[in-house]
Amino acid sequence: MATTIVLSCQSPNTDAERKEEVLEADRKFNQMASEKGIAEAFIYYADEKVIKPTPGKQPVVGKFALMDWYEKNPPGDEKLTWEPLRAEASGNLGYTFGGYELHTKTPDGLRDTVLYGNYVSVWKRKSDGNWRYVVDTGNATDGPVLLKK
């Protein structure tokens, strides 16, 4: 009976709490990309078994391969920001969907070009409680992402 009482007093993480954790991880990921750069953030938040689709090429598989890919394809002066618009989570898996803005310079360096798109990140909760993305992909859109509720 005492075991039953102790177990019933523990508060397991609900799906709603996990959803908030995933949203917070995505927001911190965005903050790191803004402060430290795209490559550093994408490598830091990647799961060891990450799958990262790349435009027109085979996906990058694994964190070490992702590090190598960014070394060979540095983002340069690009600034990437995003905002999660929707998320769900259950147990140790979750996803975020949102819109992004990619700011680049024209080849002559005189003008800022802004590209818009949407993204989906699939997240996995690690044994230490931190969330890491296992898949991250997106595509360009014709303007800022608007998501009807």
ChimeraX attribute file (.defattr): number of C-alpha atoms within 10 A of each C-alpha:
attribute: neighborCount
match mode: 1-to-1
recipient: residues
	/A:1	6
	/A:2	7
	/A:3	8
	/A:4	8
	/A:5	9
	/A:6	9
	/A:7	11
	/A:8	10
	/A:9	9
	/A:10	8
	/A:11	7
	/A:12	9
	/A:13	11
	/A:14	11
	/A:15	16
	/A:16	13
	/A:17	13
	/A:18	21
	/A:19	22
	/A:20	14
	/A:21	19
	/A:22	30
	/A:23	24
	/A:24	14
	/A:25	19
	/A:26	26
	/A:27	16
	/A:28	14
	/A:29	22
	/A:30	22
	/A:31	16
	/A:32	19
	/A:33	20
	/A:34	15
	/A:35	11
	/A:36	11
	/A:37	18
	/A:38	22
	/A:39	19
	/A:40	15
	/A:41	18
	/A:42	22
	/A:43	19
	/A:44	15
	/A:45	21
	/A:46	25
	/A:47	20
	/A:48	16
	/A:49	17
	/A:50	24
	/A:51	21
	/A:52	22
	/A:53	15
	/A:54	13
	/A:55	10
	/A:56	6
	/A:57	7
	/A:58	9
	/A:59	14
	/A:60	18
	/A:61	16
	/A:62	16
	/A:63	21
	/A:64	14
	/A:65	18
	/A:66	22
	/A:67	18
	/A:68	12
	/A:69	14
	/A:70	15
	/A:71	11
	/A:72	9
	/A:73	10
	/A:74	12
	/A:75	14
	/A:76	11
	/A:77	11
	/A:78	16
	/A:79	17
	/A:80	20
	/A:81	19
	/A:82	22
	/A:83	18
	/A:84	21
	/A:85	17
	/A:86	15
	/A:87	21
	/A:88	18
	/A:89	23
	/A:90	14
	/A:91	12
	/A:92	15
	/A:93	20
	/A:94	23
	/A:95	23
	/A:96	23
	/A:97	23
	/A:98	21
	/A:99	24
	/A:100	24
	/A:101	21
	/A:102	16
	/A:103	16
	/A:104	18
	/A:105	15
	/A:106	10
	/A:107	8
	/A:108	6
	/A:109	9
	/A:110	8
	/A:111	10
	/A:112	13
	/A:113	13
	/A:114	14
	/A:115	16
	/A:116	19
	/A:117	18
	/A:118	22
	/A:119	19
	/A:120	19
	/A:121	22
	/A:122	22
	/A:123	27
	/A:124	22
	/A:125	20
	/A:126	12
	/A:127	8
	/A:128	6
	/A:129	10
	/A:130	13
	/A:131	25
	/A:132	27
	/A:133	30
	/A:134	23
	/A:135	19
	/A:136	20
	/A:137	15
	/A:138	17
	/A:139	12
	/A:140	16
	/A:141	14
	/A:142	8
	/A:143	14
	/A:144	15
	/A:145	18
	/A:146	10
	/A:147	10
	/A:148	5
	/A:149	5
